[in-house]
């Protein structure tokens, strides 16, 4: 790692700290446009469709560049101006330029596919630029290549890269990492993550937290200022990325790293202690799992069970669909990895920022994926997908307690439709002599849209348990894309509308005498613990590395006082005042 401050200048950048911890190491800059470009001849009748496909990639590239221009406004004036000029040049290349006209001609006249046409046109432009007796103009080919690479990435809809050649201790630097790409990162090798794009509550951030990898997203000016091999510090607590740190800076952060390690060691002492409030109320602390390899971490953290096991990973980074046997084997691994503890497995929730190659082209391409064909809606469109999952879950139920959780539920009819399918699948398995649990596993629903929260009484009457997904609930209530760094700062789970929906849902479950949990990100933040418990929640599910922090807060909490403070908070109409009351209460309890 380079640390010679005489040869390099320390660069301090700011972003969104989405996964706590400190990473120090050499950078691995993810190069863009490095994928093998497909080349093939299109049929005459497919020319118009291919031209539309290219046009769509151009429109998407323009949106991406305009987003980058907006972010550049927060940089120092000189840097913002320089980057603005560069991005304007990139936009110009996407508006009736030699590049776009040439690609259109190759698709129309030579019947080349769009990716190959872009690559061929760039080669011709590069040759002509290099022949110019002008070093500045000749160097502009790098800009043309960058625009071309962006277009090709959009056309190929690249969802992940295989990070198989990383050296231990590296910090991955990229313009953007999808949840699928993040899932491929090995926390024993990757020390940290920093990207230009991304928000604090998107699934990339959730995946980073689940893996325990320090991460900062939405870092303006990151890519131009970083090269592979540069020394870098990623401070996931405070949202800082420091490239080529000085020895003084390194010493400070190494001390901070040691302090964090010592704190984690202290928290380990809570593992065997119960999560019980000062006045004797037990609270169930569950683990959210993105991947089966997190089971050991959940056990070591003392989780009471798995409150949310996301099954999407089975469908990501592949071009086929997992069969019943494969899904059963993976679910069995999780259940047997948590002996005598309940595992809550959620059915497929692809869509939004979680896509799968095998389904993307057929169902998930839409103008607004978060509001489109996803979750239970996709299951109803393709019932075989759900039927296979339910069969795998029922077979896995023979090996230990499991609950089945349905995502993005909005109506009672959806719940009964799944119940009927579950009954039919169970009947078929029994006829075939397959062992399953008796009685059948409990069937629960996610409360993650306002419509579900407002009709929680009706939904609670046909469900065995409820789970509040505060990430999506906040997003849909406030009309804020939690993964968009331009509006991520407006994402506020303390908004009074969000809190009222949580309260409605909790009261509905209590009236129906069924369990209710919170499995969104606020469940793992000790700042919100008193409020959630004060509203009546008695089960919290979070990434395993947050369990000890929340347990420590619970063991120092007087529930009666928390309930009174929650009641006073629910009388408020201003988010700032709510935050003030909550933080004041937390500080008084320390």
C-alpha positions, 0 to 999 in steps of 0.5 A, a space after each residue: 500500500 502506498 503511504 509515501 506522502 511526499 510522492 502523493 497527496 492525501 485526498 479526503 472524500 465524503 459519502 454515505 457511511 452504510 456499513 460500519 467499521 474501518 478498512 485500511 488497504 490497497 485499492 482494487 478499482 473495478 474497471 468498466 467495460 471489460 466484459 466480452 462483447 457479443 458479436 452476431 448478425 441480426 435478422 432483417 426483421 430484427 433491425 428496428 428492435 435492435 435500433 430501439 435497444 440501442 436508443 434505450 441504452 443511449 437514453 439510460 446513459 444520458 440519465 446516468 451522466 446527468 445524475 453524475 453532473 448533479 452530484 458533481 455540484 457538491 465538489 469544490 468549485 474548480 473540481 466541479 467545473 472540470 468534471 462538469 465540462 467532461 460530463 458535458 462532452 460525454 452528453 454531447 457524444 450521445 446526441 446525434 454524434 459521429 459515434 451514435 450515427 455510426 452505430 445506427 448505420 452499422 445496425 441498419 446497413 450491416 445488421 450488426 448487433 448494437 454491442 458489436 456496432 459500438 465496438 467497431 465504431 469506436 475502433 474507427 474513431 480511435 484510429 482517426 483521432 490517433 492520426 491527428 497531429 494534436 496530442 489533446 485531440 488524440 487523447 480524447 479517444 479515452 472519452 469516446 471509449 468511456 462513453 462506448 463502454 457505458 453504452 455496452 454495459 447498459 446493453 449487456 445489463 451486466 449484473 455482476 462481476 466475478 471477483 475471483 482474483 482479489 488479493 486479501 485485504 483489498 478495498 474495492 472501488 467502483 462506480 457502482 456495485 449491484 447487490 449481486 456483485 456485492 454478494 460475491 465479495 468474500 469478507 475474509 478477502 475484501 476489507 472495504 467497499 467504496 462506490 460513486 453510486 448508491 444509497 444507505 438503504 438500498 440492497 447493496 448497502 444491506 448486503 455490505 452490512 450483512 457481510 460485515 464489510 465497511 462501506 461508503 457509497 455515494 462518494 463524489 469524485 471517487 473514480 477520477 482520484 483513485 488508481 488500483 494499488 493506491 492506499 485507502 481508508 474507508 471509514 464506514 462510520 462517518 462516511 469518509 474515504 481517504 486516498 493516499 493517507 499520510 502517516 499521521 492519518 494512518 496512525 489515527 485510523 489504526 488506533 480507531 480500528 483497534 478501539 473497534 476491535 476492543 469494543 467488539 470483544 467486550 460485546 462478545 461477553 453479552 452472547 450468553 446473556 438474555 435480551 431482557 429489559 430492566 423490568 424483566 421483559 424478554 425480547 427475541 433478537 433474530 438474525 437477518 440472513 442474506 446468504 447461508 454462510 452467515 449462519 455461523 455468525 448468527 450462532 456466535 452472536 447468540 441469535 434466537 433464530 432467523 427472523 428473515 432469510 432472503 432467498 433471492 441469492 439462489 436466483 442471482 448470478 445465474 442464467 437458469 432457475 434453481 430447482 426444488 432439490 437445490 432450494 431444499 438442500 440450501 434451506 435444510 443447511 440453514 435450518 440444521 445450522 440453527 438447531 432448535 431455533 426457528 428460521 423465517 424464510 421469505 419467498 422470492 422477492 426479485 425486482 427493484 434493485 434485486 434482479 436475476 438473469 434468468 428472469 430479467 428479460 422475461 418479467 422484470 424489465 419495467 419502467 419502475 421495478 419497485 412498483 412493478 412485477 415483483 415479489 408475490 405479484 411475480 409469484 402470481 404471474 408465474 405460480 410454478 416459481 412459488 410452487 417449487 419454493 413452497 415444496 422446498 420449504 415444506 420438505 425442509 420443515 421436516 428438519 426443524 422449525 420454519 416459518 414462511 414469509 410472503 413479501 409485498 402483500 397488499 390484499 387478503 386475497 393474495 394471502 389466501 391464494 398462497 395458503 391454498 397453494 401451500 395446502 395443495 403442495 403439502 397434500 401432494 408431498 404427503 401423497 408421495 411419502 415425503 416427510 413434512 412438518 405437521 402442522 404446516 409451518 406458520 404463514 406470515 406476511 411482510 408489512 412493507 407498503 402503506 396499504 398493508 399497514 392501513 389494512 393490518 387488522 384484516 391481514 392479521 386475521 388471515 396470517 399467522 404472524 406479521 413482519 414489518 419491513 421498515 426499509 420498503 415501508 419508509 420508501 413507499 410512504 415517503 416516495 423516496 428511492 432509498 438507493 438513489 444517492 440524490 434523495 437518500 438524505 430524505 429517507 427518514 424512518 422517523 417521519 410521523 407517517 412511517 411511525 403511525 404505520 408501524 403503530 397501526 401494524 403492531 396494534 393489529 397484531 396484538 389485537 389478533 394475538 399473533 407475533 409481530 417483528 421488525 426486520 428492517 434496518 432500524 431493528 439493528 440500530 440501538 437508537 430506535 430500540 426504545 421506540 420500537 419496544 415502546 410501541 409494542 414490538 417484542 421481536 427484532 431481526 437484524 444483521 448478526 453483527 448488530 445483535 450485541 449492540 441492540 442487546 446491550 441497549 435492551 438490557 439497560 432499558 426500562 420498558 415502562 419509561 420507553 413506552 411513555 416516551 413512545 406515546 409522547 413521540 406519537 403525539 408529534 408531527 415533526 420529524 426533527 422533534 421526534 428525533 430530538 425526543 428519542 435522542 434525549 431519551 436514549 442519552 438519559 438512559 445511558 
